[in-house]
Amino acid sequence: MKTGHFEIVTMLLATMILVDIFQVKAEVLDMADNAFDDEYLKCTDRMEIKYVPQLLKEEKASHQQLDTVWENAKAKWAARKTQIFLPMNFKDNHGIALMAYISEAQEQTPFYHLFSEAVKMAGQSREDYIYGFQFKAFHFYLTRALQLLRKPCEASSKTVVYRTSQGTSFTFGGLNQARFGHFTLAYSAKPQAANDQLTVL
């Protein structure tokens, strides 16, 4: 189907008006090359036992927001974990990180935005990760929680999930694949989201 000049101009104007009215921020999805996305595949046990517990203490001591978020999530996790079946090797710190992320993402808190922006940029270089990324332990525990909870690839690739985007519109950058470049909250059922835009993932 060919689109004529008039239709293109009309669509662009309509988009500009909608963006102006609703103050929608457009985000182009690409491969998010600067994002930090280590899956810790070759060092999980060593990290879990030897490094991350101490690293979490240090990061919480030097970052008041992280400490507050973690402590709030700890209480939520204690109440929640008795109600669900957990996979083998799923530890409390995995659940606390997951509860913290979900709570902060749902409320769109300053910590959520700070963490998301940090993840988007921490993969620029090894130095950026080592010296600039303040959430190494939180990232590790959140990543491990998702790894332990996820379904096999064959099942998860056929599952439709939904993401609410408050004030953000996503456009595809034209590649065959794209990444968000940070963790994102998604739902297996279409949420009752008033005034939110739904993105099917």
C-alpha positions in Angstrom: 0.0 0.0 0.0 1.5 3.3 -1.0 0.9 6.4 1.1 0.6 9.7 -0.6 2.3 12.9 0.4 -1.0 14.3 1.9 -1.6 11.2 4.0 2.0 11.3 5.3 1.8 15.0 6.3 -1.6 14.3 7.9 -0.2 11.4 9.9 2.8 13.4 11.0 0.7 16.4 12.1 -1.7 14.1 14.0 1.2 12.5 15.8 2.7 15.9 16.6 -0.6 17.0 18.0 -1.1 13.9 20.1 2.5 14.1 21.4 1.9 17.8 22.3 -1.4 17.1 24.0 -0.4 14.1 26.0 3.3 15.0 26.4 4.3 11.6 25.2 8.1 10.9 25.2 9.1 8.9 22.2 11.9 6.3 22.7 13.5 4.6 19.8 14.3 0.9 20.5 17.7 -0.2 19.2 20.3 -2.6 20.6 21.1 -0.4 23.6 24.8 -0.9 23.1 25.7 1.1 26.3 23.5 -0.9 28.6 24.9 -3.3 31.1 23.4 -6.7 30.7 25.7 -9.3 32.2 23.9 -12.6 32.9 26.7 -13.9 35.1 26.6 -17.2 33.4 30.1 -18.3 34.2 30.5 -16.9 37.6 27.1 -17.2 39.3 28.1 -19.4 42.2 31.3 -17.5 42.9 29.6 -14.1 42.8 26.7 -15.3 45.0 28.9 -16.8 47.7 32.1 -14.8 47.6 31.4 -11.2 46.4 27.9 -10.0 46.2 26.8 -10.3 49.9 29.6 -7.9 51.0 29.1 -5.7 47.9 25.4 -5.3 48.9 26.4 -4.1 52.4 28.9 -1.6 50.9 26.4 -0.3 48.3 23.6 0.1 50.9 26.0 1.9 53.2 27.0 4.4 50.6 23.6 4.8 48.9 20.8 5.8 51.3 18.1 5.4 48.6 19.2 1.8 47.9 19.2 1.0 51.6 15.7 2.4 52.2 14.3 0.6 49.1 16.0 -2.7 50.1 14.7 -2.6 53.7 11.1 -1.8 52.5 11.2 -4.7 50.1 12.6 -7.0 52.8 9.3 -6.7 54.8 7.2 -7.2 51.6 9.2 -10.2 50.6 8.8 -11.8 54.1 5.0 -11.6 53.8 4.9 -12.7 50.1 7.3 -15.7 50.0 5.1 -17.9 52.1 2.3 -17.6 49.6 4.3 -18.8 46.5 6.2 -21.8 45.3 9.9 -20.9 44.7 12.3 -22.7 42.4 15.4 -24.4 43.9 18.3 -22.1 44.7 15.9 -19.1 44.9 17.2 -17.1 47.9 15.8 -14.3 50.0 18.0 -11.7 48.4 16.6 -12.7 45.0 13.1 -12.1 46.2 14.0 -8.9 48.0 15.5 -7.5 44.8 12.5 -8.5 42.8 10.0 -7.0 45.3 12.1 -3.8 45.4 12.1 -3.5 41.6 8.4 -4.2 41.2 7.4 -1.8 43.9 9.7 1.0 42.6 8.7 0.4 39.0 5.0 0.4 39.7 5.3 3.7 41.6 7.8 5.2 39.1 10.0 6.4 42.0 13.2 8.4 41.8 15.1 5.2 42.7 13.5 3.3 39.8 14.5 6.1 37.3 18.0 6.3 38.8 18.6 2.5 38.6 17.2 2.3 35.0 19.4 5.1 33.8 22.4 3.6 35.5 21.8 0.2 33.8 21.4 1.9 30.4 24.9 3.5 30.7 27.0 1.1 32.8 27.9 -1.0 29.8 29.8 1.7 28.0 33.1 0.4 29.3 34.6 -1.7 32.1 35.6 1.4 33.9 32.0 2.8 33.8 30.8 -0.5 35.4 33.5 -0.8 38.0 33.7 2.9 39.1 30.4 4.4 38.1 27.7 1.7 38.5 26.4 2.0 42.1 24.0 -1.0 41.9 26.1 -4.0 41.1 24.7 -6.2 43.9 21.1 -5.1 43.2 21.5 -5.8 39.5 23.0 -9.2 40.3 20.2 -10.3 42.6 17.5 -9.0 40.2 19.1 -10.8 37.3 19.4 -14.0 39.2 15.8 -13.8 40.4 14.6 -13.5 36.8 16.8 -16.3 35.6 15.6 -18.6 38.3 11.9 -17.8 37.6 11.9 -17.8 33.8 10.4 -20.5 31.7 12.4 -22.4 29.1 13.0 -20.4 25.9 10.6 -22.4 23.8 7.7 -21.5 26.2 8.6 -17.9 26.9 9.1 -16.9 23.3 5.5 -17.8 22.6 4.1 -15.8 25.5 2.6 -12.4 24.9 3.2 -9.9 27.7 2.1 -6.3 28.1 4.0 -3.3 29.4 2.4 -0.1 30.5 4.3 3.0 29.5 3.4 6.1 31.4 4.0 8.9 28.9 6.4 7.0 26.7 5.8 5.8 23.2 8.2 3.2 21.7 9.2 3.1 18.1 11.2 0.3 16.4 14.6 1.4 15.2 14.4 -0.7 12.0 16.6 -3.6 13.0 15.5 -7.2 13.2 15.8 -7.1 17.0 16.0 -4.5 19.8 16.4 -4.3 23.5 15.0 -1.9 26.1 18.5 -1.5 27.6 17.1 -1.8 31.2 14.8 -4.0 33.2 11.1 -3.4 32.4 7.9 -4.4 34.2 5.6 -6.6 32.1 2.3 -8.3 32.7 1.1 -11.7 31.4 -2.5 -10.3 31.4 -3.6 -7.0 30.0 -3.6 -4.7 33.0 -6.4 -2.3 33.8 -4.3 0.7 33.1 -6.2 4.0 32.9 -4.4 6.7 31.0 -1.4 4.4 30.2 -0.3 3.3 26.8 0.0 -0.5 26.4 2.9 -2.0 24.6 2.7 -5.7 23.5 6.1 -7.4 23.9 
